[in-house]
Amino acid sequence: MLRYLTAGESHGRALVAIVEGLPAGLRVDEGWINAQMARRMQGYGRGNRMKLEQDRAEIISGVIRGETIGAPVALWIENRDWRRDEPDITRPRPGHADLAGALKYGFDEVRHVLERSSARETAARVAAGALCGRLLDEFGVRLFSHVTEIGGEAIRERPAHLEEIPALAEPSAVRCVDPEAEVRMKAAVDAARARGDTLGGVFEVVALGLPPGLGSHVHWDRRLDGRIAAAVMSIHAVKGVEFGLGFAAARTPGSSAHDEILHDPARGFYRDTNRAGGVEGGMTNGEPLVVRAAMKPLSTLRVPLRSVDLRTKEPVEALVVRSDVCAVPAAGVVGEAMLAFVLAEAFLEKFGGDAMEHIRQSFNRYTEEVRRC
């Protein structure tokens, strides 16, 4: 069973991630992981903390001579912004975990909540997801993301082929494939910054090269789209997840909502469209997996909303701390990490094995069987 845990607080000494269940013999290095960590820190609209942290993950167990050994892999991410003593905070922010967490645990201040509920935790997720992405990469699976909308400004053009997305998105300050839309998105971020406001948006994560049959239709908790939706929805500030046509399918007649099945002796079964987003019946169908997530505006505002002091019960303005105006480009990178974990988990369920060579043998047998169908 593949699983991961993270630990650490936003201003604590460090973040820690432990990934258990990776097979022995997987080649990994910190350079691969830290390239993903650096991508998470970029994006137009980020705050000053991204300039301070310069995140780097250090592998402290589970890897010897550049290969996994079948043991848990532990990763350490030091916080430069480590603060030993911080004052109590009694002004919860609307839209954050502050008040609900304080009520749940019986706190009369919210620092004990916000230190862990902060999106800083996603740095550890990206480190863990990079290991899972490394496993998928060994079998020809590619994951990438791009931003389709910020503050109501959406892309109007996209490349004809999904494979072209990374080359267009990665150089963009907002990780957007449409240069004209990038200009509008940046202007929207600038206007929100001037108002002391924040912006949300939509990002899309794509996985190419997946074999059909990952996941299962036999129980609700084994359906791959449900597992992916839960993982992506767990990202801070994400409020909606869709696959393929997504919500648009509800407004589309069945004759135009599904992907007709075709067959060619050289290609096997295939589709000319991908309205399902690569998932049917809770399983991958061999087409590209396309997932989109809607992210709300961040809840820390420079011009604060109304709140109530936890101790005095008096009306106050909500807490103002250092924050981003927009973090949608970074959230896409976190989305890649979460998708990588769920796909790697499903991949190991399907192909099993304690060592990379065992998995390769099973994978090769299965893919050959599928080609012959």
N, C-alpha and C positions, 0 to 999 in steps of 0.2 A: 504494500500500500504506500503510495506517495503522499506525503503530507508536509506542511511547513508551519512553523510558528515564528512570530516575531515578538520581541520584547524591547522595552526602552521608552523613554519619555522625550518630549520635544526638546526640553532643555536639560535633560539628564546627561550622564557621561557619554553614553553611546547607544546606538541601536544594535540589536542582535537578531539574526535570522538563523534558524536551523531547518535544514531540508533533509528529510528522512525518506529513504526508499529509492534513491538513485542507484542504478546498477553499477557494479564495479567495471572499471575500464573505460569510463567516459572521460575524454580529454577535456580539461577545463583549465582556464588561467584567469588571473585577476584582470588582465587587460580586457578580455571579453566582457566581464561583468562591469568593469568601470566605464567602458564605452557606453553601456546602457544607463549607468548612473549619471553620466554627464548629460545625456539626452534629456533626462528627467528635469534637470536644473535649468534648461533653456526655455525660451518662449517669451514673446512680447507681452508685457504686463506683469512680469514677475517682480517680487519685492527685493529689498536689499539683502535678505538673508541668503539668497542664492549666490550672491557675490562673496559672502562670508564663508559658507560651509565647504564648497569644493569637495563634495562627497567622494569618498573612496571606500570600497569594501575590501576587507582583508580576510582571506580564508585562513581559519585557525584550526580546523580539524577536518578529517574525512577525505583529504586529498594528499597523496604522496607522489612525488615526482611527476606532478601534473596530471594525475589520473585519480578518479574516485576509487575508493576501496570497498564500497558497499556499506560503509558506516555513515552515520549522519554527518552532513557537511554543515559546519558552523561558520557564519560570516559576522564580522565585527565592523561597524561603521561608526567612527568617532564623531561626536558632536563638537565642533569648535565653539559653538554658542552654549557651552556648558555653564550653568549657573547653580551654585551651591545653595544660596539662600535667596528666596523670592518672597515678596509680600503677599498676603492673602488677597484674593480677588473675590468680591462679593456682588459684582454686577454682571449677570449672565447675558450672553449675546443671543438675540433672536435668531433662530435657524441653526444654532450650534448645539452640541451635546451638553452644554454647560448646565442648564437648569434640570433637564431630565436626569443627567448623571448625578447631580447633587442630591436630588430627591431620592433616587434609587439607593445610593450608598449612605445617606444620612449626613452628608457634608454640609457645613454652613458657609462654605466658600468653594469656588469652582476650580481652583488650580489643580486639585487632585484629579479632576475630570479632564480639563483641557490639555494637560500635559500628555496624556495618552491618546485622547481623541483627535489630536492635531493630525493634519495630513502629512506631517513630518514622518509619520510611521510608514508612508508609502515608499520611502527610500529603501527600507528593508524588504518590502515586497518586490521592488524592482531587482534587487540583488538576488532574491530567491528565484524570481521569474527568469532571470538571465541564465541560471543553471538549467532550468527546465527548457528554455529556448535552445540551449546548447545541445541537449538531448534530441530535440526535434530536428535541429539542423543536421544531425548525423544521418537522418533519414529523408533529407530533401524537403523538409517543411520550412517555409519562410513566413515570418510574421512581420507586419508593419502596420503603421497607423497614419492617419492624417486628420486634420480639422476640417469639418464641412461647414461650420457655422459658429460665429461669435457675436453675441449681442444683437441677434436678428439679422446680421449680415452673412449671407450664405454664398457658397460657391455656385457659379453658373456654368462652369466648364470643368470637365474632368477628363483624364486621358482615356483613350479608347481601350487600353489594356491595363489591367490592375498592376501588372509587373512594372509599369512606368511610374507608379505613385511614389516610391521612396526617392527616386532621383529628383522629383519635383518638390516633394514636401520637405525633405530634410534641410535644404538650404534656406527655406522660408522662415522668417522670424515667428510666424504663427503656425508653421508646419501645414501650410495650405498649398494645394496643387494649382490654384487659380490666381495668377498674379494680380488681376484686377480686384478679385475678392480680398486678397491680402491687404491692399490699400484701404479698402473700406473697413476691414476688421481692425486694422491699426488705428484708423481714425476714431472708430467707436471706443477703443480702449483709451485713447488719449482723452476723449470727451468724458468718459467715466472717471478717469483719474482726476480731471479738473473739477468734477462735481463731488469728489470724495466718495464715489460709488464703485460698484464691482459689476462684472459681467460674467455670464455663463455662456454655454454653447453646446455644440455637438461634435463628437469625434467618432471616427470609424476605424475599426481594427479589422485587418484582413489576414487570413491564413491560406497560403497556397501549398499544394502538394500533399494534402491529406488523403489517405486512402478512404474508401467507403467503409462504413461499419463501425466507426468509433462511437461509443455510447451504446444505448440499448432502448428498445421499445417496451420491455417487459415489466418495468416498474417505474413509478413516477420519479423516484430519486436517482434513477440511472439514466434518465433521458439527458442527452448531452446539452441540448439547448437550455434546459432548466438549470443545469449545473453552471453553464457559462453565464446565464443571466444572473444567477445568485452571486457569482464571483465578481462580475463587472459592477453589479448594483452595490456591492460592498465597498467600492471605492468612494472615498469622501466626496460628498456633494452630488453624486450621480443619482438621478431621480427617475430615469427611464432607460430601458434597453430594448432593442428590436433587432430582428434578423431579416436580411433581404428586403422585401417590400415593407415588412414591419406593419405599422399601423395603417399604411396606405392599402394593404391587402383587404382591410375591412371595408374599404370603399371601392373595391375592384371586383367585377364579376368573376366567377370561377373560371370561365373560359380564358381569362387574361391574367389569372393569378397564379397559375401553376406552370411548371416546366415540363414540356413534352419530352418523352423518352425516345431517344434515337439510338441506333446501333451501327457500328462500322467494324468490319473484321480487324482493321488495324488498331482502332481506338477502343473498341469494346462499347459499352454503354456510355452515352454522353447526353448532354442537354445543350441546346442553342441559347437558352436563357438561364438566369440564375435568380429567379424571383424568390425562391425559398432561402436564399443566402447560404446554401451549402448544407442545410440540415433538413431532413425529412424523417418524421416518426421518431424523433429523438436521437437520430444517428447521422453521421456525416454521409453524404451521398456521392462524394468524389469531386464535387464542384468546389470552387473557392468558398471558404467560410467568411461571411461578411456580417459583422456585428457593429451596431451603432449605439452610442450612449449619450443621453442628454444630461448635462451637468448644470446645476443651478448656480447662480452667482454666489460667490463666497460670502460668508456671514459676518466677517469682520469688516466694518465700514469705517472710513476715516471721518465721515459725518455720521455719527452713531444713531441707531434707532432707540426708541423708548424701551426701558426695562424697569425692573424692581430690585432694590437691594435685598439680598438674601437675609441679612441680619436685621436691618431696620424696617424692612417692608415699605420703605419710602420710594416714590417714583424717582428714577435716575436715568441717565443716558447709559447705554450699554458700553461695555469695555471696548477700548480701542487699543489694539496691539499691532505690531508690525505684520503686514499681510500683503497679499498680491491683489492687483486689480483684476487680473484674469489668469487662470491657471489651466485653461482648456488644453493648450498644446502639451503641457506636462502630463495632464491626465491621460492623454492618448498613450503615452509611454507606459504609464501604470496599467492601462487597459491591455497593452501587449503582454505585460508580465502576468496579469491575472489569466488571460486567455492561454498563455504558454503553460501555466500550471495545470489548468483543467485539461488541456489537450495532452500534456505529458502523462497525467494521471490516467486518462482514457487509453492512451497509447500503451502504457504498461499493463493495464487491465487486459487489453486485446492480445498483446504479443508476449507478455510475461518475461520470465528469466531474471536471474540474479546478476548476470554479466552481459556486457554489450554483445558479445558473440552469440549468446543464446537468443537475444532479441533479434539480431540481424537474421539469423536462420529462420526464425518464425515469421518475421516480416517479409523476407524474400519468398518464402513458400506461399504465403497468403497473397501477396501482390501478383505472383505468377498465376495463381488460381483465378484471381479476378480478371486478369488479362485474357485467360482462356475462355471465360464465360461468353 
